[in-house]
Amino acid sequence: MQWTRPKSVRQIGEIPGRGRIYMEDYVIRFVKRLAEQSHGMEKAAVLLGTSLICDGEKIYQISGVVEIHNFAGRSGPKLTDEDWDYIYSEMKENFTDLEIVGWFYSCQGFSVNQASQLLQMHKLNFEKRDKVLYLYDETDGEDSFFLYRSGQLEKQKGYYIYYEKNPEMLHYMERENNRHVHIVEQEDDRVVRNIRGIMEEKEKFRTKKKQKEVHMGYGIAAVTALIVVFAFVVLMQNQSALNQVKQQLNTIQTMNRSHPANQDKTIVETQKAKLTPCPSTVPPTQGNTSVPSVSPTPVPSAPAQNGVAQ
Protein backbone atom coordinates (compact mmCIF):
# COMPACT_ATOMS: atom_id res chain seq x y z
CA MET A 1 0.00 0.00 0.00
CA GLN A 2 1.25 3.46 -0.90
CA TRP A 3 2.03 5.66 2.10
CA THR A 4 3.43 9.16 2.35
CA ARG A 5 5.47 9.96 5.44
CA PRO A 6 4.46 13.21 7.19
CA LYS A 7 6.82 16.08 6.42
CA SER A 8 7.04 17.68 9.85
CA VAL A 9 8.07 14.94 12.28
CA ARG A 10 9.75 14.82 15.68
CA GLN A 11 11.18 11.59 17.07
CA ILE A 12 10.62 10.63 20.71
CA GLY A 13 12.99 7.97 22.06
CA GLU A 14 14.53 5.23 19.94
CA ILE A 15 12.90 3.46 17.00
CA PRO A 16 14.10 -0.18 16.76
CA GLY A 17 12.58 -0.76 13.32
CA ARG A 18 10.03 -3.50 14.03
CA GLY A 19 7.12 -1.06 13.92
CA ARG A 20 6.67 2.68 13.55
CA ILE A 21 4.01 4.73 15.32
CA TYR A 22 3.14 8.26 14.14
CA MET A 23 0.80 10.25 16.38
CA GLU A 24 -0.59 13.65 15.39
CA ASP A 25 0.08 16.51 17.80
CA TYR A 26 -3.62 17.37 18.39
CA VAL A 27 -4.34 13.78 19.43
CA ILE A 28 -1.57 13.78 22.02
CA ARG A 29 -2.69 17.12 23.40
CA PHE A 30 -6.29 15.90 23.68
CA VAL A 31 -5.58 12.64 25.53
CA LYS A 32 -3.07 14.24 27.89
CA ARG A 33 -5.53 17.01 28.74
CA LEU A 34 -8.14 14.30 29.25
CA ALA A 35 -5.86 12.56 31.75
CA GLU A 36 -4.91 15.75 33.57
CA GLN A 37 -8.58 16.64 34.12
CA SER A 38 -9.51 13.18 35.39
CA HIS A 39 -8.79 13.99 39.07
CA GLY A 40 -7.27 10.58 39.66
CA MET A 41 -9.94 8.59 37.84
CA GLU A 42 -9.25 6.16 35.00
CA LYS A 43 -9.69 7.53 31.50
CA ALA A 44 -9.76 5.75 28.16
CA ALA A 45 -10.28 6.52 24.49
CA VAL A 46 -10.20 4.81 21.12
CA LEU A 47 -7.35 5.82 18.79
CA LEU A 48 -8.21 6.29 15.12
CA GLY A 49 -6.08 6.41 12.01
CA THR A 50 -4.60 4.01 9.46
CA SER A 51 -2.36 0.95 9.69
CA LEU A 52 -0.45 -0.57 6.79
CA ILE A 53 2.64 -2.48 5.75
CA CYS A 54 5.32 -0.38 4.06
CA ASP A 55 8.62 -1.93 2.96
CA GLY A 56 7.95 -4.93 5.17
CA GLU A 57 7.34 -2.81 8.27
CA LYS A 58 4.05 -2.14 10.11
CA ILE A 59 3.11 1.54 10.18
CA TYR A 60 0.54 3.08 12.54
CA GLN A 61 -0.55 6.65 11.81
CA ILE A 62 -2.90 8.05 14.47
CA SER A 63 -4.82 11.22 13.62
CA GLY A 64 -8.08 10.95 15.59
CA VAL A 65 -9.51 9.93 18.96
CA VAL A 66 -12.89 9.29 20.56
CA GLU A 67 -13.26 9.31 24.34
CA ILE A 68 -14.91 6.31 26.02
CA HIS A 69 -17.34 8.01 28.40
CA ASN A 70 -17.81 6.74 31.96
CA PHE A 71 -14.90 4.34 31.57
CA ALA A 72 -14.08 4.43 35.29
CA GLY A 73 -17.61 3.22 36.11
CA ARG A 74 -17.51 0.20 33.76
CA SER A 75 -18.91 -3.08 35.02
CA GLY A 76 -16.19 -5.30 33.52
CA PRO A 77 -13.17 -5.47 31.24
CA LYS A 78 -15.25 -5.70 28.07
CA LEU A 79 -16.89 -2.61 26.57
CA THR A 80 -20.66 -2.74 26.27
CA ASP A 81 -22.69 -2.50 23.07
CA GLU A 82 -23.72 1.00 24.11
CA ASP A 83 -20.06 1.97 24.33
CA TRP A 84 -19.38 0.71 20.81
CA ASP A 85 -22.51 2.36 19.40
CA TYR A 86 -21.34 5.70 20.77
CA ILE A 87 -17.81 5.21 19.43
CA TYR A 88 -18.97 4.35 15.91
CA SER A 89 -21.44 7.22 15.80
CA GLU A 90 -18.66 9.67 16.74
CA MET A 91 -16.41 8.15 14.08
CA LYS A 92 -19.13 8.50 11.45
CA GLU A 93 -19.72 12.13 12.38
CA ASN A 94 -16.13 13.33 12.79
CA PHE A 95 -13.68 10.80 11.32
CA THR A 96 -15.31 9.14 8.32
CA ASP A 97 -12.08 8.01 6.64
CA LEU A 98 -10.36 6.57 9.72
CA GLU A 99 -10.41 3.16 11.40
CA ILE A 100 -9.67 1.93 14.91
CA VAL A 101 -5.91 1.35 15.32
CA GLY A 102 -5.66 1.16 19.11
CA TRP A 103 -6.70 2.68 22.41
CA PHE A 104 -5.58 5.04 25.16
CA TYR A 105 -5.54 4.47 28.93
CA SER A 106 -4.47 6.68 31.83
CA CYS A 107 -4.43 6.45 35.62
CA GLN A 108 -2.31 7.45 38.60
CA GLY A 109 0.48 4.89 38.83
CA PHE A 110 0.57 1.37 37.42
CA SER A 111 0.82 -1.99 39.13
CA VAL A 112 1.37 -5.58 38.05
CA ASN A 113 -2.34 -6.30 38.45
CA GLN A 114 -3.25 -3.38 36.21
CA ALA A 115 -0.86 -4.66 33.54
CA SER A 116 -2.62 -8.03 33.46
CA GLN A 117 -6.03 -6.30 33.38
CA LEU A 118 -4.96 -4.13 30.45
CA LEU A 119 -3.79 -7.21 28.55
CA GLN A 120 -7.15 -8.88 29.21
CA MET A 121 -9.06 -5.79 28.03
CA HIS A 122 -6.91 -5.62 24.91
CA LYS A 123 -7.72 -9.22 24.00
CA LEU A 124 -11.45 -8.97 24.78
CA ASN A 125 -12.19 -5.69 23.00
CA PHE A 126 -10.10 -6.01 19.85
CA GLU A 127 -10.67 -9.09 17.74
CA LYS A 128 -7.69 -8.15 15.61
CA ARG A 129 -5.19 -7.74 18.38
CA ASP A 130 -2.59 -5.98 16.25
CA LYS A 131 -3.59 -2.69 17.86
CA VAL A 132 -1.51 -0.20 19.79
CA LEU A 133 -1.96 0.74 23.44
CA TYR A 134 -0.94 4.23 24.53
CA LEU A 135 -0.44 4.56 28.29
CA TYR A 136 -0.13 7.78 30.26
CA ASP A 137 0.83 7.89 33.93
CA GLU A 138 -0.63 10.97 35.62
CA THR A 139 1.79 10.67 38.55
CA ASP A 140 5.00 11.45 36.67
CA GLY A 141 3.66 12.39 33.23
CA GLU A 142 5.39 9.44 31.56
CA ASP A 143 3.87 7.95 28.41
CA SER A 144 4.56 4.72 26.51
CA PHE A 145 3.32 2.81 23.49
CA PHE A 146 2.74 -0.95 23.50
CA LEU A 147 2.25 -3.42 20.65
CA TYR A 148 0.66 -6.85 20.96
CA ARG A 149 3.22 -9.56 20.11
CA SER A 150 3.40 -13.24 21.06
CA GLY A 151 0.49 -12.99 23.48
CA GLN A 152 1.96 -10.03 25.39
CA LEU A 153 1.95 -6.25 25.26
CA GLU A 154 5.48 -5.27 24.26
CA LYS A 155 6.68 -1.82 25.25
CA GLN A 156 8.09 0.29 22.42
CA LYS A 157 11.22 2.39 22.88
CA GLY A 158 9.93 5.38 20.96
CA TYR A 159 7.47 6.91 18.52
CA TYR A 160 6.99 9.93 16.26
CA ILE A 161 4.95 13.09 16.72
CA TYR A 162 3.91 14.70 13.45
CA TYR A 163 2.39 18.09 12.70
CA GLU A 164 -0.16 18.59 9.93
CA LYS A 165 -3.42 20.41 9.34
CA ASN A 166 -6.06 18.26 10.99
CA PRO A 167 -9.44 20.01 10.76
CA GLU A 168 -11.40 16.88 11.78
CA MET A 169 -9.51 16.57 15.06
CA LEU A 170 -9.63 20.29 15.66
CA HIS A 171 -13.41 20.30 15.20
CA TYR A 172 -13.80 17.35 17.56
CA MET A 173 -11.69 19.04 20.22
CA GLU A 174 -13.69 22.26 19.94
CA ARG A 175 -17.00 20.48 20.26
CA GLU A 176 -16.06 17.88 22.85
CA ASN A 177 -14.06 19.99 25.24
CA ASN A 178 -15.44 23.45 24.58
CA ARG A 179 -11.89 24.77 23.98
CA HIS A 180 -12.44 26.79 20.83
CA VAL A 181 -10.89 30.02 22.10
CA HIS A 182 -8.07 28.25 23.90
CA ILE A 183 -7.15 26.16 20.86
CA VAL A 184 -7.26 29.08 18.41
CA GLU A 185 -4.98 31.10 20.69
CA GLN A 186 -2.55 28.21 20.87
CA GLU A 187 -2.48 27.48 17.14
CA ASP A 188 0.56 29.68 16.56
CA ASP A 189 2.17 28.34 19.73
CA ARG A 190 1.73 24.84 18.31
CA VAL A 191 3.90 25.73 15.32
CA VAL A 192 6.48 27.34 17.61
CA ARG A 193 6.59 24.22 19.81
CA ASN A 194 7.06 22.09 16.73
CA ILE A 195 10.01 24.16 15.52
CA ARG A 196 11.43 24.34 19.04
CA GLY A 197 11.19 20.58 19.45
CA ILE A 198 12.94 19.98 16.15
CA MET A 199 15.67 22.47 17.05
CA GLU A 200 16.18 20.79 20.43
CA GLU A 201 16.58 17.41 18.74
CA LYS A 202 19.09 18.90 16.28
CA GLU A 203 20.97 20.59 19.12
CA LYS A 204 21.21 17.28 21.00
CA PHE A 205 22.53 15.63 17.83
CA ARG A 206 25.12 18.38 17.34
CA THR A 207 26.21 18.12 20.99
CA LYS A 208 26.69 14.36 20.72
CA LYS A 209 28.58 14.83 17.45
CA LYS A 210 30.89 17.42 19.02
CA GLN A 211 31.55 15.12 21.99
CA LYS A 212 32.48 12.31 19.61
CA GLU A 213 34.77 14.65 17.66
CA VAL A 214 36.48 15.80 20.88
CA HIS A 215 37.01 12.24 22.02
CA MET A 216 38.33 11.32 18.58
CA GLY A 217 40.67 14.33 18.68
CA TYR A 218 42.03 13.22 22.05
CA GLY A 219 42.61 9.75 20.65
CA ILE A 220 44.43 11.07 17.58
CA ALA A 221 46.56 13.38 19.75
CA ALA A 222 47.50 10.50 22.04
CA VAL A 223 48.47 8.29 19.10
CA THR A 224 50.48 11.13 17.55
CA ALA A 225 52.30 11.71 20.84
CA LEU A 226 53.17 8.03 21.08
CA ILE A 227 54.49 8.05 17.52
CA VAL A 228 56.64 11.12 18.26
CA VAL A 229 58.04 9.55 21.44
CA PHE A 230 58.78 6.30 19.63
CA ALA A 231 60.47 8.13 16.76
CA PHE A 232 62.55 10.16 19.23
CA VAL A 233 63.67 7.01 21.07
CA VAL A 234 64.64 5.33 17.79
CA LEU A 235 66.48 8.48 16.69
CA MET A 236 68.41 8.66 19.96
CA GLN A 237 69.33 4.99 19.71
CA ASN A 238 70.55 5.48 16.13
CA GLN A 239 72.49 8.60 17.15
CA SER A 240 74.14 6.72 20.02
CA ALA A 241 75.15 3.87 17.69
CA LEU A 242 76.48 6.38 15.17
CA ASN A 243 78.54 8.10 17.86
CA GLN A 244 79.99 4.76 18.92
CA VAL A 245 81.01 3.98 15.32
CA LYS A 246 82.61 7.42 14.98
CA GLN A 247 84.48 6.95 18.25
CA GLN A 248 85.82 3.58 17.13
CA LEU A 249 86.95 5.03 13.79
CA ASN A 250 88.73 7.87 15.58
CA THR A 251 90.48 5.38 17.87
CA ILE A 252 91.70 3.33 14.90
CA GLN A 253 92.98 6.45 13.14
CA THR A 254 94.85 7.54 16.27
CA MET A 255 96.50 4.14 16.60
CA ASN A 256 97.58 4.21 12.95
CA ARG A 257 99.24 7.60 13.40
CA SER A 258 101.12 6.43 16.52
CA HIS A 259 102.36 3.12 14.92
CA PRO A 260 102.93 3.47 11.17
CA ALA A 261 102.45 0.38 9.16
CA ASN A 262 105.33 -1.75 7.71
CA GLN A 263 107.80 -0.44 10.33
CA ASP A 264 109.66 -3.29 12.19
CA LYS A 265 112.02 -2.82 15.08
CA THR A 266 114.85 -5.29 15.89
CA ILE A 267 115.71 -5.43 19.53
CA VAL A 268 119.35 -6.53 20.28
CA GLU A 269 120.05 -7.64 23.77
CA THR A 270 123.74 -7.58 24.90
CA GLN A 271 124.76 -9.84 27.70
CA LYS A 272 128.00 -9.49 29.70
CA ALA A 273 130.40 -12.46 29.40
CA LYS A 274 131.53 -14.19 32.48
CA LEU A 275 135.08 -15.77 32.64
CA THR A 276 135.80 -18.76 34.74
CA PRO A 277 139.47 -19.21 35.94
CA CYS A 278 141.22 -22.18 34.33
CA PRO A 279 143.36 -24.52 36.46
CA SER A 280 147.11 -24.22 36.11
CA THR A 281 148.80 -26.56 33.60
CA VAL A 282 152.36 -25.82 34.63
CA PRO A 283 153.77 -28.66 36.67
CA PRO A 284 155.28 -27.73 39.93
CA THR A 285 159.05 -27.42 40.10
CA GLN A 286 160.73 -30.35 41.53
CA GLY A 287 162.26 -29.77 44.80
CA ASN A 288 160.38 -26.56 45.32
CA THR A 289 157.13 -27.27 46.92
CA SER A 290 156.58 -23.81 48.20
CA VAL A 291 156.22 -22.02 44.89
CA PRO A 292 152.89 -20.17 45.01
CA SER A 293 150.28 -20.62 42.28
CA VAL A 294 149.89 -17.83 39.82
CA SER A 295 146.32 -16.59 39.03
CA PRO A 296 145.75 -15.99 35.39
CA THR A 297 145.32 -12.48 34.23
CA PRO A 298 141.82 -11.83 32.95
CA VAL A 299 141.66 -11.34 29.24
CA PRO A 300 139.27 -8.64 28.08
CA SER A 301 136.27 -10.06 26.37
CA ALA A 302 135.67 -9.24 22.78
CA PRO A 303 132.57 -7.25 21.85
CA ALA A 304 129.40 -9.25 21.45
CA GLN A 305 128.17 -9.73 17.96
CA ASN A 306 124.62 -10.52 17.05
CA GLY A 307 123.66 -11.16 20.65
CA VAL A 308 126.22 -14.05 21.10
CA ALA A 309 128.87 -13.82 23.79
CA GLN A 310 132.50 -14.59 22.63
KAQUI-V206116 format. One line per field, one symbol per residue. phi: phi as a letter, one per 40 degrees, with the letter a starting at -180 (. if undefined). psi: psi as a letter, one per 30 degrees, with the letter a starting at -180 (. if undefined). burial: + if it has 16 or more other ideal C-beta (glycine too) atoms within 10 Angstrom, else -. Layout:
phi = ???
psi = ???
burial = ???
//
This chain:
phi = .cabcdccbbcbgbbchcabbbbcdcccccccccccccfgccbaaccbibbabbfgbcbbbbbaabcccfcccccacccccccccccccccccbbccbbcbiabaaacgbbccccccccccccccbccccbcbbbbcccbgcbabbbcafgbcccccaabbbbacbccccccccccbfbdccccccccccccccccccccccccccccccccccccccccccccccccccccccccccccccccccccccccccccccbccgbbbbcbbcbccbbbccccbcccccgbcbcccbccccccccccbfgbcc
psi = kkkkkkejkkkjakjfffkkkkkkeeeeeeeeeeefgfhflkkllkklbkklkjhgkkkkjkglkkkjkhefglfafkkleeeeeeeeeeeeefifgllkfalkkkljlkleeeeeeeeeeeeefjejghllkjkkjfeggklkkkkjkhgljkkkflakkljlkieeeeeeeeeeghheeeeeegeeeeeeeeeeeeeeeeeeeeeeeeeeeeeeeeeeeeeeeeeeeeeeeeeeeeeeeeeeeeeeeeeeeeeeeejllgjkkkkkkkkkkkkkkkkkfkkkkkfjfgklkkkkkkkkklkkkhgkk.
burial = ---------+-+------++++++++++++++-++--+---++++++++++-------++++++++++--+-------+---+--++--++--++--+-++++++++----------++-++--++----++++++-+----++++++----+--+--+++++--+-+++-++-----+---+---------++--+-----------------------------------------------------------------------------------------------------------------
//
